[in-house]
């Protein structure tokens, strides 16, 4: 005998299945129950004592995993936000000013959607730092998603992603960045204007993008200025698939024993405003193909300098290249074929 299936019963069961699965809402960093969002120092954690987040601008709660993390306060004093435990977020967006968000002392952050460091007008002078050291591994796992350091606005300037191993290689890592076959990191936005975005990898810090992810330093526009990458110190590593150095008066510097590797490197300037890559003090850069200046006259203001010194050899090692710009070897080694 067949049993009758109650439509009402099925509906109730379905509601039960989906209870508690509503879309996550942003949580905003907030250090005061005063209405709106207030900056200030604190610890990013799920502990009850660290009630530094709000969804309504008034009620303060600890962090809850699986939400978007937003840092909106603009103006006022600087804010130091320490992440020393393991948390997960859908995304991280710093749209305010003068934040330092530090993943440190073995803290680990995982995210699952595109993140933005300097995403609104006036979102300036922010740093997201991953800081390692002896006996710890601090980590940001980007979940195969994009990261924008500076985003579209002329006043969203001087924003920095800092990866600092504190002298212990591999103790500070940003990894799994960028979907395959598309843009993974934009230092200095993906739109225009795009000014003053910075990536610093130092003291044994490490940056790893996905195997087919492209990294943009600046954008190919007359409005993109002074975006920089610095990879410095023994054990410091920058690894991706392809890197574009675009815009005007940007720089990519690898020095003091650091290593940078890609399959492709492109160095392009807008209206010959002089982007430069510098390899010096025993640093090494590897790849399959590099283009200095690409093919168009207006993109020909770029240069690459490989500089050695007493007791050290700086290396520029490629299998092929094309150049309308300048490749300058001064005491270094050029293995381009």
C-alpha positions as CSV (number, residue, x, y, z in Angstrom):
1,X,0.0,0.0,0.0
2,X,1.4,3.3,-1.0
3,X,1.6,6.0,1.6
4,X,0.3,9.5,0.9
5,X,3.0,12.1,1.0
6,X,1.9,15.3,2.7
7,X,2.8,18.4,0.8
8,X,2.8,20.3,4.0
9,X,5.2,17.9,5.5
10,X,7.6,18.1,2.6
11,X,7.4,21.9,2.8
12,X,8.2,21.9,6.5
13,X,11.1,19.5,5.9
14,X,12.5,21.7,3.2
15,X,12.3,24.7,5.4
16,X,14.2,22.8,8.0
17,X,16.9,21.9,5.5
18,X,17.5,25.5,4.6
19,X,17.2,27.0,8.1
20,X,20.3,28.8,9.0
21,X,21.7,28.9,5.5
22,X,20.8,32.5,4.7
23,X,23.4,34.4,2.7
24,X,26.2,35.8,4.9
25,X,26.2,39.5,5.5
26,X,29.2,41.8,5.9
27,X,30.6,42.2,9.4
28,X,32.2,45.6,9.9
29,X,35.2,46.3,12.2
30,X,33.9,48.6,14.9
31,X,35.4,49.6,18.2
32,X,32.5,51.5,19.6
33,X,28.7,51.1,20.1
34,X,28.3,54.6,19.0
35,X,26.2,54.6,15.8
36,X,28.2,54.1,12.5
37,X,31.7,52.5,12.3
38,X,34.6,53.4,14.5
39,X,38.2,52.4,13.9
40,X,40.6,51.4,16.7
41,X,43.0,48.6,17.7
42,X,41.9,45.1,18.5
43,X,42.1,41.4,17.9
44,X,40.3,39.7,15.0
45,X,39.0,36.4,16.5
46,X,35.9,34.4,17.4
47,X,36.6,34.8,21.1
48,X,33.8,36.4,23.1
49,X,36.2,38.9,24.6
50,X,37.1,40.3,21.1
51,X,33.7,41.9,20.3
52,X,35.1,44.2,17.6
53,X,32.5,43.5,14.8
54,X,29.1,44.8,13.9
55,X,26.4,44.2,11.3
56,X,24.3,47.3,12.3
57,X,26.8,49.9,13.5
58,X,25.7,49.6,17.1
59,X,25.7,46.0,18.4
60,X,29.2,44.6,18.9
61,X,30.0,40.9,18.5
62,X,33.1,38.7,18.0
63,X,34.0,37.5,14.5
64,X,31.8,34.7,13.0
65,X,33.4,32.6,10.3
66,X,31.9,32.6,6.8
67,X,31.1,36.4,6.6
68,X,32.6,39.2,4.5
69,X,35.1,41.2,6.6
70,X,34.9,45.0,6.0
71,X,37.0,47.8,7.4
72,X,35.1,51.0,6.6
73,X,36.2,53.8,9.0
74,X,37.7,56.7,7.1
75,X,39.6,59.4,9.0
76,X,40.5,59.6,12.6
77,X,43.3,57.6,14.3
78,X,45.0,54.6,12.8
79,X,43.8,51.1,13.5
80,X,45.9,48.0,14.3
81,X,44.0,44.8,13.8
82,X,45.8,41.6,14.9
83,X,44.8,38.2,13.6
84,X,46.6,35.6,15.7
85,X,44.2,32.6,15.4
86,X,42.6,30.8,12.4
87,X,39.6,32.4,10.8
88,X,37.8,32.2,7.5
89,X,36.0,35.0,5.6
90,X,34.2,35.2,2.3
91,X,36.3,38.2,1.4
92,X,38.3,41.1,3.0
93,X,37.6,44.7,2.0
94,X,39.5,47.7,3.4
95,X,37.5,50.7,2.3
96,X,38.6,53.0,5.0
97,X,41.9,54.7,5.8
98,X,44.9,54.0,8.0
99,X,44.2,50.4,8.8
100,X,47.0,47.8,9.5
101,X,45.5,44.3,9.4
102,X,48.3,42.0,10.6
103,X,48.1,38.2,10.2
104,X,50.8,37.4,12.8
105,X,52.1,34.9,15.4
106,X,51.0,32.0,13.3
107,X,47.6,33.4,12.5
108,X,45.9,32.0,9.4
109,X,43.2,33.5,7.2
110,X,41.3,31.8,4.4
111,X,39.1,33.7,2.0
112,X,36.8,32.5,-0.8
113,X,36.0,35.5,-2.9
114,X,37.8,38.6,-4.3
115,X,39.4,40.9,-1.7
116,X,40.1,44.6,-1.9
117,X,42.8,46.7,-0.1
118,X,41.8,50.3,-0.7
119,X,38.4,50.0,-2.3
120,X,36.7,53.4,-1.9
121,X,37.5,57.1,-2.3
122,X,39.9,58.2,0.4
123,X,40.9,54.6,1.2
124,X,44.5,55.5,1.7
125,X,47.5,54.4,3.8
126,X,46.3,50.9,4.5
127,X,48.5,47.8,5.0
128,X,47.6,44.2,5.1
129,X,50.6,42.4,6.6
130,X,51.4,38.7,6.9
131,X,54.2,38.5,9.5
132,X,56.1,35.3,10.3
133,X,59.0,34.5,12.5
134,X,60.7,31.7,14.5
135,X,58.4,28.8,15.3
136,X,55.3,30.1,13.5
137,X,53.7,30.1,10.0
138,X,51.4,33.0,9.3
139,X,49.3,32.4,6.2
140,X,46.7,33.9,3.9
141,X,45.1,31.3,1.6
142,X,43.3,33.3,-1.1
143,X,41.1,30.5,-2.2
144,X,41.9,30.8,-5.9
145,X,40.5,34.4,-5.9
146,X,41.7,37.9,-6.9
147,X,43.2,40.6,-4.8
148,X,43.2,44.3,-5.6
149,X,45.7,46.5,-3.9
150,X,44.2,49.9,-4.6
151,X,41.0,50.0,-6.7
152,X,39.8,52.6,-9.2
153,X,39.9,55.8,-7.1
154,X,42.5,58.5,-7.4
155,X,42.4,59.0,-3.6
156,X,42.8,55.3,-2.8
157,X,46.6,55.6,-2.7
158,X,49.5,54.2,-0.7
159,X,47.9,50.8,0.0
160,X,50.3,47.9,0.7
161,X,50.4,44.1,0.9
162,X,53.4,43.3,3.1
163,X,54.7,39.7,3.5
164,X,57.5,39.6,6.1
165,X,59.2,36.4,7.2
166,X,61.2,38.2,9.9
167,X,64.3,36.3,8.8
168,X,62.6,32.8,8.7
169,X,62.0,31.8,5.1
170,X,58.5,30.3,4.6
171,X,57.1,31.6,7.8
172,X,54.9,34.3,6.2
173,X,53.0,33.2,3.1
174,X,50.3,34.4,0.7
175,X,49.2,31.5,-1.5
176,X,46.6,30.1,-3.9
177,X,46.0,33.6,-5.4
178,X,44.1,34.1,-8.5
179,X,41.8,32.1,-10.7
180,X,43.4,30.3,-13.5
181,X,43.7,32.0,-16.9
182,X,42.8,35.4,-15.6
183,X,43.9,38.3,-13.5
184,X,44.9,37.2,-10.0
185,X,46.6,40.3,-8.4
186,X,46.2,43.9,-9.3
187,X,48.6,46.3,-7.5
188,X,47.3,49.7,-8.4
189,X,43.8,48.7,-9.5
190,X,42.2,47.1,-12.5
191,X,40.6,50.3,-13.6
192,X,41.8,53.9,-13.7
193,X,43.2,55.9,-12.1
194,X,45.6,53.5,-10.3
195,X,48.2,55.0,-8.1
196,X,50.6,54.1,-5.3
197,X,49.8,50.4,-4.8
198,X,52.6,48.4,-3.3
199,X,53.6,44.7,-2.8
200,X,56.6,44.1,-0.4
201,X,58.0,40.6,0.1
202,X,60.8,40.7,2.6
203,X,62.9,38.8,5.1
204,X,62.0,35.3,3.7
205,X,58.3,36.1,3.0
206,X,56.7,34.1,0.1
207,X,54.0,34.9,-2.5
208,X,52.5,32.2,-4.7
209,X,50.0,32.7,-7.4
210,X,48.2,29.9,-9.2
211,X,49.8,28.2,-12.2
212,X,47.9,30.2,-14.9
213,X,47.2,33.4,-13.0
214,X,48.3,36.8,-14.3
215,X,49.5,39.6,-12.0
216,X,49.1,43.3,-13.0
217,X,51.3,46.0,-11.5
218,X,49.5,49.2,-12.5
219,X,47.2,49.5,-15.5
220,X,48.1,50.5,-19.1
221,X,46.8,54.0,-18.7
222,X,48.1,57.6,-18.5
223,X,46.4,57.8,-15.1
224,X,48.4,54.9,-13.5
225,X,51.5,56.0,-11.6
226,X,54.1,54.8,-9.1
227,X,52.9,51.3,-8.4
228,X,55.7,49.1,-7.0
229,X,56.8,45.6,-6.1
230,X,59.8,44.9,-3.9
231,X,61.1,41.4,-3.3
232,X,64.1,41.6,-0.9
233,X,66.2,39.4,1.3
234,X,67.5,35.8,1.1
235,X,64.6,33.3,1.1
236,X,62.1,35.8,-0.2
237,X,60.1,34.4,-3.1
238,X,57.7,35.8,-5.7
239,X,56.2,33.1,-7.9
240,X,53.5,33.4,-10.6
241,X,52.6,32.6,-14.2
242,X,52.7,36.0,-15.9
243,X,53.4,39.5,-14.7
244,X,52.6,42.9,-16.4
245,X,54.4,46.0,-15.2
246,X,52.2,48.8,-16.6
247,X,51.5,52.5,-16.3
248,X,54.0,55.2,-15.5
249,X,57.1,55.2,-13.3
250,X,56.3,51.9,-11.7
251,X,59.0,49.5,-10.5
252,X,59.6,45.9,-9.8
253,X,62.8,45.4,-7.7
254,X,64.3,42.1,-6.8
255,X,67.4,42.3,-4.5
256,X,69.6,40.9,-1.8
257,X,69.4,37.3,-2.7
258,X,65.6,37.1,-3.3
259,X,64.1,35.1,-6.2
260,X,61.3,36.0,-8.6
261,X,59.9,33.6,-11.2
262,X,57.2,33.6,-13.8
263,X,56.7,32.0,-17.2
264,X,56.0,35.4,-18.8
265,X,57.1,39.0,-18.0
266,X,55.8,42.1,-19.8
267,X,57.2,45.5,-19.1
268,X,55.1,48.3,-20.6
269,X,55.0,52.0,-20.1
270,X,52.3,54.5,-21.1
271,X,53.7,57.3,-23.3
272,X,57.3,56.3,-22.5
273,X,57.0,57.3,-18.8
274,X,59.7,54.8,-17.7
275,X,58.7,51.7,-15.8
276,X,61.7,49.8,-14.6
277,X,62.7,46.4,-13.3
278,X,65.9,46.1,-11.2
279,X,67.7,42.9,-10.3
280,X,70.6,43.5,-7.9
281,X,72.7,42.4,-5.0
282,X,72.7,38.7,-5.8
283,X,69.0,38.4,-6.7
284,X,67.7,36.0,-9.4
285,X,64.9,36.3,-11.9
286,X,63.7,33.4,-14.0
287,X,61.2,32.9,-16.8
288,X,60.5,31.6,-20.3
289,X,59.7,34.8,-22.2
290,X,60.1,38.5,-21.4
291,X,59.0,41.5,-23.5
292,X,60.5,44.9,-22.7
293,X,58.3,47.6,-24.2
294,X,56.1,45.1,-26.1
295,X,55.5,46.2,-29.8
296,X,54.0,49.7,-29.8
297,X,56.0,52.9,-29.8
298,X,53.9,54.3,-26.9
299,X,54.8,51.3,-24.8
300,X,58.6,51.5,-25.2
301,X,59.7,53.5,-22.2
302,X,60.6,50.5,-20.0
303,X,63.9,49.1,-18.9
304,X,65.4,46.2,-17.1
305,X,68.7,46.5,-15.2
306,X,70.7,43.5,-13.9
307,X,73.3,44.7,-11.4
308,X,76.0,42.6,-9.8
309,X,78.6,43.6,-7.2
310,X,81.6,42.5,-5.2
311,X,81.3,38.8,-4.4
312,X,77.7,38.5,-5.7
313,X,76.1,37.7,-9.1
314,X,72.6,38.8,-10.0
315,X,70.9,36.6,-12.6
316,X,68.4,37.3,-15.4
317,X,67.6,33.8,-16.8
318,X,65.2,33.4,-19.8
319,X,64.8,31.2,-22.8
320,X,63.6,33.9,-25.2
321,X,62.8,37.6,-25.2
322,X,61.6,40.6,-27.3
323,X,62.5,44.2,-26.7
324,X,61.7,47.7,-27.8
325,X,63.0,49.0,-24.4
326,X,66.3,48.6,-22.7
327,X,68.0,45.6,-21.1
328,X,71.0,46.8,-19.2
329,X,73.6,44.4,-17.7
330,X,76.0,45.8,-15.2
331,X,78.0,43.1,-13.5
332,X,75.1,40.7,-13.6
333,X,74.4,37.6,-15.7
334,X,72.1,37.6,-18.7
335,X,71.0,34.1,-19.8
336,X,68.4,35.2,-22.3
337,X,68.5,33.3,-25.5
